[in-house]
């Protein structure tokens, strides 16, 4: 076997082989443009561009987030401010002493504190009461709720008001027949009560009526905790303990001062100034009571023990106020619901002998409550407070201490309503004592 020979040619052969590889590499890879672009330098440029794009997107995202936060803050700041104000205002309002139920007190906060709250509540109440107003027709009542005491032998017959004429063809037992609410005083009843059905088209509705003999009774007027808003002397805001031994009845006051600038005076002092043209219930120091259309300035004067206004007269000289037919839904008949919404309404009237009468009736308009006053014999009449929360007629007996009795159905108030401080003003009927009448506020 011959040994392998190495020579320059042989070496050159290796180099040629190597060159062959180089040439192959050069012609196969090194000469490709794509191979040049995908080199290390190109990768760095691409990475740098991608990085810059990511940074730009991150900056844009952060800017968008900042803008969203600013918009949220611009929206949330006033909302949170209003919310904080509402929470603080509502808490302060609800923590104040009150005789109202939680719901009614909350509504009063909306009326008094929330911008446009009064109009808002009026609209909501108007919609609610209109939707739930009594419907015409329906089954006729077969009996009436018992009011007053068992009818004893009548004395001093001439002093009693005549029975209320029935509206329906067939009178129910006891309908329109007066009954005393307690024992006689000086041979006659100081307070009489009855019920009757006032409208043939609404056979299920009832009116609850009280009559007060001005010769046997004295009437006191008491400011409440918040009504009237300004009181010369706020007083006890309830029936004074010192006067309860002679207490015969209590009933609610009129429309608030805010609902029509309804003024009031007590013992010659002005709570809210009396306004000309308003129906005004007056209690004189000599015991007389009267309804007048006021025209005497802000103070009723020294001869008047108390004065309370409530809107415009609805009965005058035995006739309905003609303006009731022209515009019954005018604010003149109440800013809250106007005059045509059927709700609980109350009113007071004076009969031809100068005695005071009080009416509370469910599902009434201002015209229908005026007709009730006219029907029972009032020659002058005025509308008092309305709505289910406020109507109240209570009588009292004294068999073994003071025993109150709510005359009409009133689930929203207790029969003890005026035996504790109340938010609204009210009237108290007492056994009359010798001497001039003063409002016993202490």
C-alpha positions as CSV (number, residue, x, y, z in Angstrom):
1,X,0.0,0.0,0.0
2,X,1.4,3.4,-1.0
3,X,1.6,6.1,1.6
4,X,-0.5,9.1,0.9
5,X,1.5,12.0,-0.6
6,X,1.1,15.6,0.4
7,X,2.2,18.3,-1.9
8,X,1.5,21.9,-2.5
9,X,-1.0,20.7,-5.0
10,X,-2.6,18.6,-2.4
11,X,-2.6,21.5,0.0
12,X,-4.1,23.6,-2.8
13,X,-6.7,20.9,-3.2
14,X,-7.7,21.4,0.4
15,X,-7.8,25.2,-0.1
16,X,-9.8,24.7,-3.2
17,X,-12.2,22.6,-1.2
18,X,-12.3,25.3,1.3
19,X,-12.8,27.9,-1.3
20,X,-15.5,25.8,-2.8
21,X,-17.3,25.9,0.5
22,X,-16.7,29.7,0.8
23,X,-17.9,30.2,-2.7
24,X,-20.9,28.1,-2.1
25,X,-21.7,30.0,1.1
26,X,-21.1,33.3,-0.6
27,X,-23.3,32.5,-3.5
28,X,-25.9,30.7,-1.5
29,X,-26.3,32.9,1.6
30,X,-24.1,35.9,1.7
31,X,-25.4,37.2,-1.6
32,X,-29.2,37.3,-0.4
33,X,-30.6,40.8,0.4
34,X,-33.0,39.2,2.9
35,X,-30.1,37.6,4.7
36,X,-28.6,41.1,5.1
37,X,-31.8,42.7,6.5
38,X,-32.3,39.9,9.0
39,X,-29.0,40.3,10.6
40,X,-28.3,41.4,14.2
41,X,-28.4,45.2,13.3
42,X,-31.8,44.8,11.7
43,X,-33.2,42.9,14.7
44,X,-32.1,45.7,17.0
45,X,-33.8,48.4,15.0
46,X,-37.0,46.4,14.9
47,X,-36.9,45.9,18.6
48,X,-36.3,49.6,19.2
49,X,-39.2,50.5,17.0
50,X,-41.5,48.1,18.8
51,X,-40.3,49.4,22.2
52,X,-41.0,52.9,21.1
53,X,-44.5,51.9,19.9
54,X,-45.3,50.2,23.2
55,X,-44.1,53.3,25.1
56,X,-46.4,55.5,23.0
57,X,-49.3,53.2,23.6
58,X,-48.6,53.1,27.3
59,X,-48.4,56.9,27.4
60,X,-51.7,57.1,25.5
61,X,-53.4,54.7,27.8
62,X,-52.2,56.6,30.8
63,X,-53.5,59.9,29.3
64,X,-56.9,58.2,28.6
65,X,-57.1,57.0,32.2
66,X,-56.2,60.4,33.5
67,X,-58.9,62.0,31.3
68,X,-61.5,59.4,32.5
69,X,-60.5,60.1,36.2
70,X,-60.8,63.8,35.7
71,X,-64.3,63.4,34.1
72,X,-65.3,61.1,37.0
73,X,-64.0,63.6,39.5
74,X,-65.8,66.4,37.8
75,X,-69.0,64.4,37.9
76,X,-68.5,62.8,41.3
77,X,-67.4,65.9,43.3
78,X,-70.7,67.8,43.1
79,X,-72.7,64.5,43.5
80,X,-70.7,63.6,46.6
81,X,-71.1,67.1,47.9
82,X,-74.8,67.0,47.4
83,X,-75.0,63.6,49.0
84,X,-73.0,64.7,52.0
85,X,-75.2,67.7,52.4
86,X,-78.4,65.6,52.1
87,X,-77.2,63.1,54.7
88,X,-76.2,65.8,57.2
89,X,-79.4,67.9,56.5
90,X,-81.7,64.8,56.7
91,X,-80.0,63.5,59.9
92,X,-80.3,66.9,61.6
93,X,-84.0,67.2,60.5
94,X,-84.9,63.7,61.6
95,X,-83.1,64.0,65.0
96,X,-85.2,67.1,65.9
97,X,-88.1,66.5,68.2
98,X,-91.3,65.6,66.3
99,X,-94.7,64.1,66.6
100,X,-94.8,62.9,63.0
101,X,-94.4,59.4,61.7
102,X,-91.1,58.6,60.0
103,X,-92.6,58.8,56.5
104,X,-94.5,62.0,57.0
105,X,-91.5,63.7,58.6
106,X,-89.3,62.6,55.7
107,X,-91.7,64.1,53.2
108,X,-91.7,67.3,55.2
109,X,-87.9,67.4,54.9
110,X,-88.1,67.1,51.2
111,X,-90.7,70.0,51.2
112,X,-88.6,72.2,53.4
113,X,-85.0,71.5,52.5
114,X,-84.7,70.0,49.0
115,X,-84.6,72.5,46.2
116,X,-87.9,72.4,44.4
117,X,-89.0,69.8,46.9
118,X,-92.3,71.4,47.6
119,X,-93.3,71.2,43.9
120,X,-91.9,67.7,43.6
121,X,-93.9,66.4,46.6
122,X,-97.1,68.2,45.4
123,X,-96.8,66.5,42.0
124,X,-96.2,63.1,43.5
125,X,-99.1,63.5,46.0
126,X,-101.4,64.8,43.3
127,X,-100.6,61.7,41.1
128,X,-100.9,59.3,44.0
129,X,-104.2,60.7,45.5
130,X,-105.7,61.0,42.0
131,X,-104.9,57.4,41.2
132,X,-106.3,56.3,44.6
133,X,-109.3,58.6,44.7
134,X,-112.7,57.0,45.5
135,X,-114.8,55.9,42.6
136,X,-118.4,56.8,42.0
137,X,-121.0,54.1,42.9
138,X,-120.2,51.0,44.8
139,X,-122.3,49.2,47.5
140,X,-124.3,51.4,49.9
141,X,-123.5,51.3,53.6
142,X,-125.8,49.4,55.8
143,X,-124.8,50.9,59.1
144,X,-122.7,53.8,60.5
145,X,-119.9,53.8,63.0
146,X,-120.9,54.7,66.5
147,X,-120.0,58.2,67.6
148,X,-120.8,60.0,70.8
149,X,-122.6,58.6,73.9
150,X,-125.9,56.9,74.1
151,X,-128.7,59.4,73.5
152,X,-130.2,60.3,76.8
153,X,-133.3,62.4,77.4
154,X,-132.8,65.7,75.6
155,X,-132.8,68.9,77.7
156,X,-132.9,72.4,76.5
157,X,-134.2,71.3,73.1
158,X,-134.1,74.7,71.6
159,X,-130.3,74.9,72.0
160,X,-129.7,71.8,69.9
161,X,-129.0,72.1,66.2
162,X,-131.6,70.4,64.0
163,X,-130.8,66.9,62.8
164,X,-128.9,66.9,59.6
165,X,-131.2,66.2,56.6
166,X,-130.2,62.9,54.9
167,X,-128.9,63.1,51.4
168,X,-130.1,59.6,50.6
169,X,-133.7,58.6,50.4
170,X,-133.5,56.2,53.2
171,X,-131.8,57.4,56.4
172,X,-129.5,54.8,58.2
173,X,-130.0,54.3,61.9
174,X,-128.5,57.3,63.7
175,X,-127.6,59.1,60.5
176,X,-127.4,62.9,61.1
177,X,-128.7,62.5,64.6
178,X,-126.7,64.5,67.1
179,X,-125.3,62.8,70.2
180,X,-123.5,64.3,73.1
181,X,-119.8,63.4,73.5
182,X,-119.9,63.7,77.3
183,X,-122.0,64.9,80.3
184,X,-124.2,68.0,80.1
185,X,-123.0,71.3,81.4
186,X,-125.6,73.7,82.9
187,X,-128.4,71.5,81.6
188,X,-127.2,71.1,78.0
189,X,-124.5,69.4,75.9
190,X,-121.4,71.4,75.3
191,X,-120.3,69.2,72.4
192,X,-122.4,67.1,69.9
193,X,-121.2,64.7,67.2
194,X,-122.8,62.8,64.4
195,X,-122.1,61.2,61.0
196,X,-123.9,61.2,57.7
197,X,-123.4,60.3,54.0
198,X,-122.8,63.5,52.2
199,X,-122.8,62.5,48.5
200,X,-125.3,60.3,46.6
201,X,-122.7,59.5,43.9
202,X,-120.2,58.2,46.6
203,X,-122.4,56.0,48.9
204,X,-119.4,54.7,50.8
205,X,-118.1,58.1,52.0
206,X,-118.9,59.6,55.4
207,X,-118.6,63.0,57.0
208,X,-117.9,63.3,60.7
209,X,-119.3,66.4,62.3
210,X,-118.9,68.2,65.7
211,X,-120.9,71.1,67.1
212,X,-119.7,73.3,70.0
213,X,-122.1,75.4,72.1
214,X,-120.4,78.7,72.4
215,X,-122.3,79.5,75.6
216,X,-121.0,76.4,77.4
217,X,-117.5,76.2,75.9
218,X,-114.3,78.2,75.6
219,X,-111.9,77.6,72.8
220,X,-108.1,77.7,73.0
221,X,-105.7,78.0,70.1
222,X,-102.2,76.5,70.5
223,X,-99.2,76.9,68.3
224,X,-97.3,73.6,67.5
225,X,-93.6,72.9,67.5
226,X,-93.1,74.1,64.0
227,X,-96.4,75.7,62.9
228,X,-96.8,78.6,62.9
229,X,-93.1,79.1,61.9
230,X,-92.8,82.2,64.1
231,X,-94.7,82.2,67.4
232,X,-94.7,85.1,69.8
233,X,-95.1,82.5,72.5
234,X,-94.7,78.9,71.5
235,X,-96.4,77.6,74.6
236,X,-96.7,73.9,75.6
237,X,-97.5,72.7,72.0
238,X,-100.1,70.5,73.7
239,X,-103.1,70.8,76.0
240,X,-101.7,72.2,79.2
241,X,-101.8,69.9,82.2
242,X,-103.5,72.6,84.2
243,X,-106.4,72.7,81.8
244,X,-107.1,69.0,81.1
245,X,-109.6,68.7,83.9
246,X,-112.1,70.7,81.7
247,X,-111.0,69.5,78.3
248,X,-113.9,68.4,76.0
249,X,-112.5,68.2,72.5
250,X,-109.6,69.0,70.2
251,X,-109.3,69.4,66.4
252,X,-106.6,70.2,63.8
253,X,-105.7,73.7,62.6
254,X,-105.8,75.2,59.1
255,X,-103.4,75.3,56.2
256,X,-99.8,76.1,57.2
257,X,-98.4,79.6,56.9
258,X,-96.2,78.5,54.0
259,X,-99.3,77.3,52.1
260,X,-100.8,80.7,51.5
261,X,-99.5,83.1,54.2
262,X,-102.1,82.2,56.7
263,X,-101.5,84.4,59.7
264,X,-102.3,83.9,63.4
265,X,-102.5,85.8,66.7
266,X,-102.6,84.7,70.3
267,X,-103.6,87.0,73.3
268,X,-102.9,90.1,71.2
269,X,-99.5,89.0,70.0
270,X,-98.7,88.3,66.4
271,X,-97.3,84.9,65.4
272,X,-97.6,85.4,61.7
273,X,-99.2,88.6,60.5
274,X,-102.8,88.5,59.4
275,X,-103.3,89.0,55.7
276,X,-106.3,90.9,54.3
277,X,-108.9,88.9,52.3
278,X,-108.2,85.6,54.2
279,X,-110.9,83.6,55.9
280,X,-110.2,84.2,59.6
281,X,-111.6,82.3,62.6
282,X,-111.7,84.6,65.6
283,X,-112.2,83.8,69.2
284,X,-113.2,86.9,71.2
285,X,-112.6,87.5,74.9
286,X,-116.3,87.5,75.6
287,X,-116.6,83.9,74.3
288,X,-118.0,84.6,70.8
289,X,-116.5,82.9,67.8
290,X,-116.8,84.3,64.3
291,X,-115.5,83.7,60.7
292,X,-114.6,87.0,58.9
293,X,-112.9,88.0,55.7
294,X,-110.0,89.8,57.3
295,X,-109.3,93.5,56.6
296,X,-107.8,94.8,59.8
297,X,-104.0,94.7,59.6
298,X,-101.5,92.2,61.0
299,X,-102.8,92.2,64.6
300,X,-106.4,91.3,65.5
301,X,-106.3,93.7,68.5
302,X,-106.9,93.4,72.3
303,X,-110.6,92.2,72.1
304,X,-109.5,89.0,70.3
305,X,-108.2,86.1,72.3
306,X,-106.9,84.3,69.2
307,X,-107.1,84.4,65.4
308,X,-106.3,81.8,62.8
309,X,-106.4,82.3,59.0
310,X,-106.8,79.6,56.4
311,X,-107.1,80.4,52.7
312,X,-110.2,82.2,51.3
313,X,-113.8,81.7,52.6
314,X,-115.6,78.7,51.0
315,X,-119.1,79.5,52.5
316,X,-120.4,83.0,52.9
317,X,-123.9,84.0,54.1
318,X,-125.0,80.5,53.6
319,X,-123.8,80.2,50.0
320,X,-120.8,78.7,48.3
321,X,-118.0,81.0,47.3
322,X,-118.8,81.5,43.5
323,X,-115.1,81.3,42.8
324,X,-115.1,77.7,43.7
325,X,-116.9,76.9,40.5
326,X,-114.8,79.1,38.4
327,X,-111.3,77.8,39.3
328,X,-111.6,75.0,41.9
329,X,-108.0,73.9,41.4
330,X,-106.5,77.4,42.1
331,X,-103.7,77.7,44.7
332,X,-106.2,79.8,46.6
333,X,-107.7,76.5,47.8
334,X,-104.3,75.0,48.9
335,X,-100.9,75.0,47.3
336,X,-100.3,71.3,47.9
337,X,-103.2,69.6,46.0
338,X,-105.5,72.4,44.9
339,X,-109.2,71.9,45.2
340,X,-110.2,69.1,42.9
341,X,-108.2,66.2,44.3
342,X,-110.3,63.9,46.4
343,X,-108.6,63.4,49.8
344,X,-109.4,63.7,53.5
345,X,-110.4,67.4,54.1
346,X,-111.5,69.3,57.1
347,X,-113.4,72.6,57.6
348,X,-115.0,74.8,60.2
349,X,-118.2,76.8,60.0
350,X,-120.4,79.1,62.1
351,X,-124.1,78.4,62.4
352,X,-126.8,81.1,62.6
353,X,-126.6,81.1,66.4
354,X,-122.9,81.7,66.4
355,X,-121.8,78.2,67.4
356,X,-118.7,76.6,65.9
357,X,-118.9,73.4,63.7
358,X,-116.1,71.1,62.6
359,X,-116.2,68.6,59.7
360,X,-113.8,65.9,58.7
361,X,-114.6,63.8,55.6
362,X,-112.8,61.4,53.4
363,X,-112.5,61.7,49.6
364,X,-113.6,65.4,49.3
365,X,-112.8,68.3,47.0
366,X,-112.9,71.9,48.2
367,X,-116.4,72.2,46.6
368,X,-117.8,69.1,48.3
369,X,-116.4,70.1,51.7
370,X,-118.0,73.5,51.2
371,X,-121.3,71.8,50.4
372,X,-121.1,69.7,53.6
373,X,-120.6,72.8,55.7
374,X,-123.5,74.5,53.9
375,X,-125.7,71.3,54.3
376,X,-125.2,71.1,58.1
377,X,-126.2,74.7,58.6
378,X,-123.0,76.8,58.4
379,X,-123.6,80.3,57.3
380,X,-119.9,81.0,57.0
381,X,-117.2,78.4,56.4
382,X,-113.5,77.9,55.7
383,X,-111.3,75.0,54.8
384,X,-108.9,73.7,57.4
385,X,-106.0,71.1,57.0
386,X,-106.2,68.3,54.5
387,X,-104.6,64.9,53.7
388,X,-104.7,61.6,55.6
389,X,-102.0,62.6,58.0
390,X,-103.5,65.7,59.5
391,X,-107.2,65.4,60.0
392,X,-108.0,64.9,63.7
393,X,-111.2,65.2,65.8
394,X,-110.9,63.9,69.4
395,X,-113.5,64.1,72.2
396,X,-112.7,63.5,75.9
397,X,-114.6,62.2,78.9
398,X,-113.5,62.1,82.5
399,X,-115.0,59.0,84.2
400,X,-111.7,58.2,86.1
401,X,-109.2,60.5,84.6
402,X,-109.0,61.8,81.0
403,X,-110.2,59.4,78.3
404,X,-109.7,60.5,74.7
405,X,-111.6,59.1,71.7
406,X,-110.9,59.7,68.1
407,X,-114.2,60.4,66.3
408,X,-113.2,59.6,62.7
409,X,-111.0,56.8,61.6
410,X,-107.4,58.0,61.7
411,X,-104.7,55.3,61.5
412,X,-101.9,57.9,61.2
413,X,-102.5,59.6,64.5
414,X,-103.1,58.5,68.1
415,X,-106.0,59.7,70.2
416,X,-103.3,61.1,72.5
417,X,-102.1,63.3,69.7
418,X,-102.6,66.7,71.5
419,X,-101.7,65.4,75.0
420,X,-98.1,65.5,74.0
421,X,-96.1,68.2,72.0
422,X,-97.3,68.3,68.4
423,X,-95.6,69.7,65.4
424,X,-98.7,71.6,64.1
425,X,-101.1,74.1,65.7
426,X,-104.5,73.0,67.0
427,X,-107.7,74.0,68.9
428,X,-108.9,72.8,72.2
429,X,-112.5,73.0,73.4
430,X,-112.9,73.5,77.2
431,X,-115.7,73.8,79.7
432,X,-116.3,77.5,80.0
433,X,-115.3,79.3,83.2
434,X,-116.6,82.7,84.4
435,X,-114.7,85.8,83.2
436,X,-113.2,86.8,79.9
437,X,-111.6,84.3,77.6
438,X,-107.8,84.1,77.4
439,X,-105.7,81.6,75.6
440,X,-104.3,79.3,78.4
441,X,-100.8,78.8,77.0
442,X,-99.0,78.0,80.2
